[in-house]
Amino acid sequence: MATPKDLPEDIGSFIRDLRQTAKISLRQLADKAGVSNPYLSQIERGLRKPSAEVLQQIASALRVSTPAMYLRAGLLDGEGQQGVLAAIAVDPELTIAQKQSLTQIYETFRNENARNAPPAEDAEETK
C-alpha cells in the first residue's frame, strides 16, 4: 500500500497517475467524465483547480470512490468529515448551476476572509 510520501503532490498528478494506471488516454477520461480535453489537461498539469462536482465526475469515470478523491484534493479531512464544497457537490436537491454558484460564493468568502485575517503572529498576541 502506498504511503502518503509515495503519493503525488497535488490532485492533478494524482488524477494523471490514476488515469495512466487505468491505461486510458486523456481524451477518453475527459469524455467519460464529461469535461473538455483541454480543461482536464490543465487540471493534470496543476494549472486549474477542479470543483468538487468535477472531481466527482472524474472519480466516477476512473471508478474510484468520490470520498477518496475529495480527501486527496483536501475537500475532506482525514477522518472523512465532509467539507462544505463536498457537501454542495453531492446534494441531490441542487442543480448543477446552483452548485456552481454556491461553490463560487463560498470560495469568494473564504478567500476574502483569508486576505483580511491578521497574520498568525498577531492572532497569537491578541489571545
N, CA, C and O of each residue as an XYZ file, in Angstrom:
508
protein
N       0.853     -1.192      0.000
C       0.000      0.000      0.000
C       0.882      1.232      0.000
O       1.904      1.275      0.684
N       0.484      2.234     -0.769
C       1.264      3.462     -0.871
C       1.131      4.268      0.415
O       0.052      4.365      1.000
N       2.229      4.831      0.832
C       2.219      5.711      1.992
C       2.030      7.132      1.493
O       2.233      7.391      0.307
N       1.646      8.065      2.364
C       1.434      9.433      1.908
C       2.639     10.032      1.176
O       2.462     10.810      0.239
N       3.847      9.685      1.586
C       5.013     10.252      0.907
C       5.185      9.686     -0.496
O       5.880     10.286     -1.316
N       4.564      8.533     -0.793
C       4.639      7.944     -2.129
C       3.591      8.520     -3.077
O       3.661      8.300     -4.286
N       2.627      9.251     -2.541
C       1.541      9.783     -3.350
C       1.975     11.071     -4.047
O       2.853     11.777     -3.552
N       1.371     11.376     -5.182
C       1.697     12.619     -5.886
C       1.420     13.838     -5.012
O       0.625     13.779     -4.075
N       2.086     14.935     -5.334
C       1.979     16.157     -4.550
C       0.604     16.820     -4.647
O       0.093     17.308     -3.638
N       0.000     16.850     -5.821
C      -1.242     17.589     -5.989
C      -2.319     16.721     -6.633
O      -2.054     15.604     -7.078
N      -3.529     17.254     -6.673
C      -4.659     16.489     -7.197
C      -4.489     16.190     -8.678
O      -4.899     15.124     -9.138
N      -3.893     17.103     -9.433
C      -3.679     16.871    -10.863
C      -2.762     15.687    -11.119
O      -3.040     14.854    -11.982
N      -1.674     15.614    -10.372
C      -0.751     14.485    -10.509
C      -1.428     13.183    -10.089
O      -1.208     12.128    -10.684
N      -2.254     13.283     -9.050
C      -2.979     12.114     -8.567
C      -3.923     11.592     -9.651
O      -3.982     10.389     -9.903
N      -4.654     12.494    -10.284
C      -5.585     12.105    -11.351
C      -4.809     11.511    -12.527
O      -5.207     10.485    -13.077
N      -3.715     12.145    -12.908
C      -2.903     11.633    -14.024
C      -2.381     10.226    -13.710
O      -2.403      9.350    -14.574
N      -1.913     10.009    -12.477
C      -1.427      8.679    -12.097
C      -2.543      7.643    -12.168
O      -2.329      6.531    -12.652
N      -3.733      8.003    -11.686
C      -4.869      7.078    -11.755
C      -5.232      6.764    -13.204
O      -5.509      5.616    -13.551
N      -5.226      7.800    -14.044
C      -5.559      7.613    -15.457
C      -4.543      6.714    -16.146
O      -4.917      5.824    -16.910
N      -3.273      6.940    -15.885
C      -2.226      6.126    -16.514
C      -2.269      4.683    -16.013
O      -2.030      3.747    -16.776
N      -2.572      4.512    -14.740
C      -2.709      3.166    -14.188
C      -3.879      2.434    -14.841
O      -3.807      1.231    -15.094
N      -4.955      3.169    -15.110
C      -6.131      2.586    -15.775
C      -5.908      2.388    -17.269
O      -6.737      1.792    -17.956
N      -4.766      2.901    -17.772
C      -4.408      2.775    -19.187
C      -5.468      3.378    -20.115
O      -5.867      2.776    -21.111
N      -5.906      4.582    -19.755
C      -6.819      5.296    -20.641
C      -6.197      6.648    -20.995
O      -5.431      7.221    -20.220
N      -6.539      7.128    -22.159
C      -5.977      8.395    -22.624
C      -6.675      9.572    -21.946
O      -7.744      9.433    -21.351
N      -6.043     10.716    -22.056
C      -6.622     11.947    -21.519
C      -7.972     12.210    -22.173
O      -8.938     12.571    -21.500
N      -8.031     12.028    -23.477
C      -9.271     12.251    -24.222
C     -10.379     11.301    -23.746
O     -11.525     11.721    -23.586
N     -10.042     10.024    -23.522
C     -11.043      9.058    -23.061
C     -11.576      9.444    -21.681
O     -12.780      9.377    -21.434
N     -10.670      9.849    -20.782
C     -11.125     10.240    -19.446
C     -11.990     11.494    -19.521
O     -13.013     11.581    -18.842
N     -11.594     12.449    -20.327
C     -12.384     13.671    -20.484
C     -13.795     13.335    -20.971
O     -14.776     13.872    -20.456
N     -13.894     12.448    -21.962
C     -15.208     12.041    -22.473
C     -16.038     11.362    -21.391
O     -17.215     11.676    -21.213
N     -15.418     10.427    -20.666
C     -16.148      9.696    -19.614
C     -16.584     10.608    -18.481
O     -17.659     10.428    -17.910
N     -15.747     11.592    -18.155
C     -16.050     12.482    -17.035
C     -16.941     13.649    -17.438
O     -17.456     14.362    -16.578
N     -17.126     13.849    -18.739
C     -17.968     14.937    -19.194
C     -17.328     16.310    -19.072
O     -18.018     17.309    -18.873
N     -16.001     16.356    -19.192
C     -15.284     17.632    -19.175
C     -14.490     17.752    -20.471
O     -14.281     16.760    -21.169
N     -14.054     18.953    -20.788
C     -13.304     19.128    -22.033
C     -11.883     18.587    -21.882
O     -11.318     18.563    -20.789
N     -11.339     18.168    -22.981
C      -9.971     17.659    -23.017
C      -8.966     18.717    -22.518
O      -8.117     18.396    -21.686
N      -9.041     19.968    -23.005
C      -8.094     20.978    -22.527
C      -8.225     21.257    -21.019
O      -7.226     21.465    -20.331
N      -9.468     21.258    -20.518
C      -9.679     21.514    -19.087
C      -9.051     20.397    -18.255
O      -8.377     20.676    -17.263
N      -9.260     19.146    -18.640
C      -8.670     18.028    -17.907
C      -7.150     18.096    -17.964
O      -6.478     17.819    -16.970
N      -6.612     18.456    -19.102
C      -5.169     18.612    -19.239
C      -4.643     19.671    -18.271
O      -3.606     19.480    -17.635
N      -5.361     20.782    -18.165
C      -4.955     21.846    -17.244
C      -5.020     21.380    -15.797
O      -4.165     21.746    -14.992
N      -6.022     20.579    -15.458
C      -6.125     20.026    -14.103
C      -4.914     19.142    -13.822
O      -4.271     19.281    -12.781
N      -4.605     18.242    -14.737
C      -3.486     17.318    -14.541
C      -2.158     18.048    -14.410
O      -1.270     17.593    -13.688
N      -2.013     19.166    -15.097
C      -0.761     19.928    -15.037
C      -0.727     20.904    -13.870
O       0.259     21.617    -13.683
N      -1.803     20.940    -13.082
C      -1.836     21.811    -11.918
C      -2.140     23.259    -12.231
O      -1.914     24.134    -11.396
N      -2.651     23.527    -13.430
C      -2.963     24.901    -13.827
C      -4.363     25.320    -13.404
O      -4.645     26.510    -13.266
N      -5.236     24.345    -13.198
C      -6.612     24.600    -12.780
C      -6.933     23.737    -11.576
O      -6.445     22.614    -11.454
N      -7.753     24.269    -10.694
C      -8.221     23.509     -9.537
C      -9.666     23.099     -9.798
O     -10.536     23.961     -9.923
N      -9.935     21.799     -9.883
C     -11.293     21.361    -10.209
C     -12.258     21.568     -9.045
O     -11.874     21.503     -7.877
N     -13.506     21.815     -9.388
C     -14.548     21.930     -8.369
C     -14.855     20.548     -7.807
O     -14.435     19.533     -8.363
N     -15.581     20.519     -6.717
C     -15.987     19.246     -6.118
C     -16.845     18.447     -7.099
O     -16.765     17.220     -7.155
N     -17.660     19.155     -7.864
C     -18.527     18.493     -8.859
C     -17.685     17.789     -9.935
O     -17.950     16.640    -10.289
N     -16.681     18.488    -10.441
C     -15.811     17.906    -11.476
C     -15.018     16.736    -10.891
O     -14.829     15.718    -11.557
N     -14.560     16.879     -9.659
C     -13.843     15.766     -9.011
C     -14.737     14.536     -8.902
O     -14.281     13.407     -9.083
N     -16.015     14.766     -8.605
C     -16.962     13.657     -8.508
C     -17.100     12.962     -9.859
O     -17.137     11.734     -9.925
N     -17.176     13.744    -10.936
C     -17.299     13.182    -12.282
C     -16.034     12.396    -12.663
O     -16.122     11.318    -13.250
N     -14.877     12.937    -12.330
C     -13.615     12.265    -12.647
C     -13.489     10.979    -11.846
O     -13.070      9.951    -12.376
N     -13.853     11.037    -10.559
C     -13.792      9.842     -9.714
C     -14.681      8.745    -10.280
O     -14.285      7.581    -10.329
N     -15.873      9.114    -10.703
C     -16.789      8.140    -11.285
C     -16.207      7.540    -12.559
O     -16.275      6.328    -12.767
N     -15.635      8.387    -13.412
C     -15.053      7.912    -14.674
C     -13.859      6.983    -14.438
O     -13.626      6.051    -15.208
N     -13.109      7.248    -13.367
C     -11.937      6.413    -13.051
C     -12.294      5.222    -12.158
O     -11.448      4.382    -11.850
N     -13.557      5.170    -11.754
C     -14.049      4.100    -10.877
C     -13.290      4.049     -9.551
O     -12.894      2.985     -9.077
N     -13.100      5.238     -8.971
C     -12.550      5.341     -7.618
C     -13.616      6.031     -6.771
O     -14.516      6.682     -7.301
N     -13.509      5.885     -5.474
C     -14.530      6.477     -4.616
C     -14.417      7.997     -4.605
O     -13.322      8.560     -4.594
N     -15.562      8.634     -4.607
C     -15.588     10.089     -4.556
C     -14.950     10.602     -3.272
O     -14.179     11.559     -3.331
N     -15.238     10.002     -2.097
C     -14.568     10.476     -0.883
C     -13.035     10.375     -0.963
O     -12.333     11.234     -0.429
N     -12.526      9.354     -1.612
C     -11.070      9.234     -1.760
C     -10.534     10.392     -2.600
O      -9.477     10.945     -2.296
N     -11.255     10.754     -3.646
C     -10.843     11.871     -4.497
C     -10.927     13.180     -3.712
O     -10.025     14.014     -3.795
N     -12.019     13.363     -2.945
C     -12.169     14.574     -2.142
C     -11.075     14.664     -1.074
O     -10.535     15.740     -0.817
N     -10.760     13.540     -0.465
C      -9.716     13.515      0.560
C      -8.385     13.944     -0.039
O      -7.663     14.745      0.554
N      -8.063     13.416     -1.205
C      -6.799     13.743     -1.874
C      -6.753     15.206     -2.283
O      -5.688     15.824     -2.285
N      -7.921     15.763     -2.633
C      -7.995     17.165     -3.056
C      -8.095     18.125     -1.870
O      -8.044     19.342     -2.047
N      -8.237     17.571     -0.655
C      -8.328     18.418      0.523
C      -9.735     18.894      0.842
O      -9.913     19.806      1.649
N     -10.735     18.286      0.218
C     -12.117     18.667      0.500
C     -12.712     17.884      1.664
O     -13.776     18.245      2.167
N     -12.055     16.838      2.091
C     -12.451     16.076      3.277
C     -11.258     16.041      4.207
O     -10.110     16.051      3.762
N     -11.530     15.999      5.502
C     -10.404     15.843      6.408
C     -10.069     14.356      6.547
O     -10.781     13.509      6.009
N      -9.017     14.044      7.248
C      -8.541     12.674      7.360
C      -9.526     11.724      8.009
O      -9.388     10.509      7.862
N     -10.510     12.235      8.718
C     -11.483     11.372      9.376
C     -12.757     11.225      8.571
O     -13.741     10.666      9.055
N     -12.745     11.732      7.327
C     -13.886     11.552      6.447
C     -14.987     12.568      6.624
O     -16.078     12.387      6.083
N     -14.737     13.637      7.367
C     -15.753     14.669      7.532
C     -15.860     15.466      6.245
O     -14.853     15.932      5.711
N     -17.072     15.623      5.749
C     -17.264     16.361      4.502
C     -17.077     17.841      4.728
O     -17.551     18.408      5.712
N     -16.381     18.450      3.802
C     -16.254     19.888      3.780
C     -17.470     20.488      3.109
O     -18.296     19.770      2.545
N     -17.578     21.772      3.168
C     -18.716     22.463      2.575
C     -18.792     22.195      1.072
O     -19.870     21.916      0.546
N     -17.649     22.280      0.376
C     -17.660     22.077     -1.070
C     -18.093     20.666     -1.443
O     -18.818     20.469     -2.418
N     -17.647     19.687     -0.664
C     -18.042     18.311     -0.938
C     -19.541     18.128     -0.704
O     -20.212     17.430     -1.465
N     -20.059     18.752      0.341
C     -21.491     18.640      0.634
C     -22.331     19.269     -0.475
O     -23.363     18.725     -0.868
N     -21.882     20.413     -0.973
C     -22.593     21.057     -2.078
C     -22.601     20.142     -3.300
O     -23.633     19.970     -3.950
N     -21.440     19.555     -3.608
C     -21.310     18.740     -4.814
C     -22.213     17.517     -4.816
O     -22.679     17.095     -5.875
N     -22.464     16.949     -3.664
C     -23.245     15.713     -3.627
C     -24.714     15.926     -3.255
O     -25.464     14.957     -3.137
N     -25.129     17.173     -3.071
C     -26.520     17.453     -2.704
C     -27.435     17.211     -3.907
O     -27.341     17.931     -4.901
N     -28.316     16.211     -3.832
C     -29.176     15.889     -4.976
C     -30.287     16.907     -5.209
O     -30.921     16.885     -6.264
N     -30.536     17.792     -4.255
C     -31.606     18.781     -4.379
C     -31.179     20.004     -5.184
O     -32.020     20.821     -5.558
N     -29.870     20.139     -5.456
C     -29.368     21.314     -6.162
C     -29.091     21.002     -7.630
O     -28.654     19.903     -7.972
N     -29.349     21.976     -8.482
C     -28.989     21.825     -9.889
C     -27.492     22.086    -10.047
O     -26.845     22.590     -9.130
N     -26.954     21.747    -11.199
C     -25.532     21.987    -11.450
C     -25.224     23.484    -11.356
O     -24.214     23.874    -10.770
N     -26.078     24.308    -11.924
C     -25.873     25.762    -11.874
C     -25.896     26.271    -10.432
O     -25.090     27.127    -10.067
N     -26.808     25.754     -9.615
C     -26.872     26.157     -8.213
C     -25.618     25.723     -7.459
O     -25.090     26.473     -6.638
N     -25.145     24.513     -7.742
C     -23.921     24.024     -7.108
C     -22.730     24.905     -7.467
O     -21.912     25.239     -6.610
N     -22.641     25.273     -8.733
C     -21.533     26.127     -9.176
C     -21.608     27.493     -8.512
O     -20.586     28.030     -8.083
N     -22.801     28.059     -8.422
C     -22.970     29.376     -7.793
C     -22.593     29.335     -6.319
O     -21.844     30.184     -5.836
N     -23.118     28.345     -5.613
C     -22.806     28.226     -4.187
C     -21.301     28.027     -3.958
O     -20.722     28.614     -3.044
N     -20.687     27.202     -4.787
C     -19.253     26.951     -4.668
C     -18.471     28.239     -4.881
O     -17.544     28.532     -4.125
N     -18.831     29.005     -5.895
C     -18.132     30.263     -6.170
C     -18.316     31.263     -5.031
O     -17.359     31.928     -4.634
N     -19.518     31.376     -4.508
C     -19.775     32.301     -3.405
C     -18.971     31.885     -2.170
O     -18.324     32.718     -1.535
N     -19.017     30.605     -1.839
C     -18.289     30.107     -0.674
C     -16.793     30.367     -0.808
O     -16.157     30.854      0.127
N     -16.229     30.038     -1.979
C     -14.793     30.244     -2.176
C     -14.433     31.725     -2.145
O     -13.358     32.086     -1.666
N     -15.317     32.589     -2.648
C     -15.085     34.034     -2.588
C     -15.031     34.505     -1.138
O     -14.136     35.264     -0.767
N     -15.981     34.062     -0.317
C     -15.982     34.437      1.099
C     -14.714     33.951      1.801
O     -14.093     34.694      2.561
N     -14.337     32.700      1.541
C     -13.135     32.149      2.184
C     -11.884     32.927      1.789
O     -11.044     33.234      2.635
N     -11.762     33.245      0.497
C     -10.598     34.000      0.021
C     -10.567     35.394      0.630
O      -9.508     35.884      1.021
N     -11.739     36.034      0.710
C     -11.818     37.367      1.298
C     -11.418     37.333      2.773
O     -10.670     38.194      3.235
N     -11.911     36.350      3.502
C     -11.564     36.226      4.920
C     -10.075     35.953      5.108
O      -9.460     36.474      6.039
N      -9.496     35.144      4.234
C      -8.067     34.847      4.333
C      -7.243     36.109      4.082
O      -6.231     36.328      4.748
N      -7.665     36.935      3.130
C      -6.953     38.189      2.840
C      -7.052     39.168      3.996
O      -6.107     39.905      4.277
N      -8.200     39.177      4.667
C      -8.437     40.135      5.749
C      -8.008     39.635      7.119
O      -8.045     40.393      8.089
N      -7.607     38.391      7.217
C      -7.211     37.825      8.509
C      -5.879     38.410      8.949
O      -4.999     38.642      8.120
N      -5.722     38.652     10.247
C      -4.432     39.139     10.717
C      -3.383     38.038     10.572
O      -3.718     36.853     10.594
N      -2.125     38.421     10.424
C      -1.071     37.390     10.346
C      -1.104     36.513     11.603
O      -1.588     36.940     12.652
N      -0.597     35.309     11.490
C      -0.640     34.333     12.587
C      -0.005     34.879     13.853
O      -0.494     34.601     14.948
N       1.071     35.650     13.736
C       1.748     36.208     14.912
C       0.837     37.164     15.660
O       0.775     37.124     16.889
N       0.111     38.045     14.919
C      -0.792     38.996     15.543
C      -1.930     38.291     16.267
O      -2.346     38.724     17.342
N      -2.429     37.221     15.694
C      -3.514     36.464     16.311
C      -3.087     35.876     17.638
O      -3.871     35.845     18.587
N      -1.836     35.402     17.715
C      -1.313     34.826     18.961
C      -1.177     35.885     20.036
O      -1.446     35.608     21.204
N      -0.758     37.114     19.665
C      -0.532     38.178     20.642
C      -1.835     38.679     21.239
O      -1.841     39.154     22.375
N      -2.941     38.588     20.508
C      -4.216     39.102     20.993
C      -4.922     38.125     21.931
O      -5.927     38.480     22.546
N      -4.413     36.914     22.047
C      -5.076     35.925     22.927
C      -4.750     36.172     24.368
O      -5.218     35.442     25.241
